[in-house]
């Protein structure tokens, strides 16, 4: 009787894990790309700058809005 219970438990666990495995695989899929009409470009690599006695990184970032809507 103990072997039957063990076999049924093992079968239930196998079924549960196989169903859960499909859920995990579905969750790992990459999200769809964003449809925001915005381009982001970076110029030169960041350059160290000393300002007010502290070091900062200065970089150039260009944002282009392709939607035609105003942005702020």
N, C-alpha and C positions, 0 to 999 in steps of 0.2 A: 504494500500500500504506500509506503514511504517513497518507493521508486516512482510510482505513478504520480504522486504529488510533485516530486522533483521534476519529472518530465513535463508535467503541465506548467509548472512555474517557469521552467526553462523555455518552453514554447511561448508562453505569454511574454516573457522578457524579450525573446527574439523578435516577436511581432512588434512589440512596443518600440524597440530600438530601430527596427527597419522603418517604421512610420516616422519616428523622430529624426532619423537620418535624412529623410526627404525634406523635412522642415528645415533642418540645419543647412542642407545644400541650397535650398531656395533662399535662405536668409543671407548666404554668402555671395549671391549674385551682385554684380556691380549695379549701383543705381543708374537710372537713365541720365544722360547728360543734361545739363541745365539748358533751358531755352531762353535764358536772360540775354538780351541783345547787347552785351557789354563786352568789349575787348579790353584786356589788361596786358600791357607790355612793360617790361623793365628794360631800362637803358643799360648803362655800364654797371659793373659790379659795385656793391656798396663801398664807399670810401670813408676811412676814419677821419673824423673832424673833432678838433678840440674847441669846445664852446663853454665859457664860464667855468673853466677849470675841470670840465668833465669830458670824457670821450663819448662821442656819438657816432652812429653810422649814418651817412648821408647817401640816399639813393634816389634815382629818378623813376617814377612810375607814371605811365600814361594810361588814362582811361578814355575809351571811346564809346559813346552811347549811340547805338544804331537804331534805337526805337523811335527816335523823333520826339519823344517826351522830354520835358524839362527834368533835370536832375539837380540835386543840391548837395 
